[in-house]
Amino acid sequence: NFLLNILDEKGIVDLHTFNERTGIFQTLFKKHVEDPIIFWDMVKVYHPNLSSLALRLQEIPASSAQIERVFSNWSFVQSPIRNRLDFERSRKLLHIYYT
């Protein structure tokens, strides 16, 4: 399990507290705090390791659309017609395209 590998002993205890919805988690769930940033920011005082991990996981994009868009635009820059562009020049063209 990813969480068991990344968390230390206190983090695992904190995760158990979260899963059981006890302590601060019980209060926050009862008050229906649904914004994850606010939720984990309030938890930070009591469970800093778990909160830090949760906030970092929140930063991961939920889809690959942005990356796919970059590759799609790159295909306009580096095409069979423009196949002699080296990597650095095509990178600069993409930079101009996006700015």
C-alpha positions as CSV (number, residue, x, y, z in Angstrom):
1,N,0.0,0.0,0.0
2,F,1.4,3.4,-1.0
3,L,0.4,5.1,2.2
4,L,2.0,2.5,4.4
5,N,5.2,2.8,2.5
6,I,5.4,6.6,2.7
7,L,4.1,7.3,6.2
8,D,6.1,6.8,9.4
9,E,4.6,5.2,12.5
10,K,2.9,8.4,13.7
11,G,1.5,9.0,10.1
12,I,0.0,5.5,10.1
13,V,-1.6,6.1,13.5
14,D,-2.9,9.4,12.1
15,L,-4.3,7.6,9.0
16,H,-6.1,5.2,11.3
17,T,-7.6,8.1,13.2
18,F,-8.8,9.6,9.9
19,N,-10.3,6.3,8.8
20,E,-12.1,5.9,12.1
21,R,-13.2,9.5,12.0
22,T,-12.2,10.2,15.5
23,G,-10.7,13.3,17.1
24,I,-10.5,16.4,14.9
25,F,-11.7,14.3,11.9
26,Q,-15.0,13.6,13.7
27,T,-15.5,17.3,14.3
28,L,-14.7,18.3,10.7
29,F,-16.9,15.5,9.2
30,K,-19.8,16.5,11.5
31,K,-19.5,20.1,10.4
32,H,-19.4,19.0,6.7
33,V,-16.1,20.8,5.9
34,E,-15.9,19.8,2.2
35,D,-13.1,22.0,0.9
36,P,-10.0,19.8,1.0
37,I,-7.6,22.6,1.4
38,I,-9.5,24.0,4.4
39,F,-10.0,20.5,5.8
40,W,-6.3,19.6,5.7
41,D,-5.1,23.0,6.8
42,M,-7.2,22.6,10.0
43,V,-5.9,19.1,10.5
44,K,-2.3,20.3,10.2
45,V,-2.1,21.3,13.8
46,Y,-3.0,17.8,15.1
47,H,-1.6,15.6,12.3
48,P,1.2,17.5,10.4
49,N,2.6,14.5,8.5
50,L,-0.8,13.2,7.2
51,S,-1.9,16.8,6.4
52,S,1.3,17.6,4.5
53,L,0.9,14.4,2.4
54,A,-2.7,15.1,1.7
55,L,-2.0,18.6,0.6
56,R,0.8,17.5,-1.7
57,L,-1.5,14.9,-3.2
58,Q,-4.1,17.6,-3.9
59,E,-1.5,19.3,-6.2
60,I,-1.4,16.4,-8.6
61,P,-3.5,17.1,-11.7
62,A,-6.6,15.1,-12.0
63,S,-6.3,14.6,-15.8
64,S,-3.7,14.5,-18.5
65,A,-5.4,17.0,-20.7
66,Q,-2.7,19.7,-20.2
67,I,0.1,17.3,-21.1
68,E,-1.8,16.0,-24.1
69,R,-2.4,19.6,-25.3
70,V,1.4,20.3,-25.1
71,F,2.1,17.2,-27.2
72,S,-0.6,18.2,-29.7
73,N,0.9,21.7,-30.1
74,W,4.3,20.2,-30.4
75,S,3.1,18.2,-33.4
76,F,2.3,21.5,-35.1
77,V,5.9,22.7,-34.5
78,Q,7.7,19.5,-35.3
79,S,6.0,18.0,-38.3
80,P,7.1,16.0,-41.4
81,I,7.5,19.4,-43.2
82,R,9.7,20.8,-40.3
83,N,11.5,17.6,-39.5
84,R,15.0,19.2,-39.4
85,L,14.3,21.3,-36.4
86,D,16.5,20.3,-33.5
87,F,15.0,19.9,-30.0
88,E,16.2,23.3,-28.6
89,R,14.7,25.3,-31.5
90,S,11.4,23.5,-31.4
91,R,11.3,24.1,-27.6
92,K,11.8,27.8,-28.2
93,L,9.1,27.9,-30.8
94,L,6.7,26.2,-28.4
95,H,7.7,28.8,-25.8
96,I,6.8,31.6,-28.2
97,Y,3.6,29.8,-29.1
98,Y,2.5,29.7,-25.4
99,T,3.5,33.3,-24.5
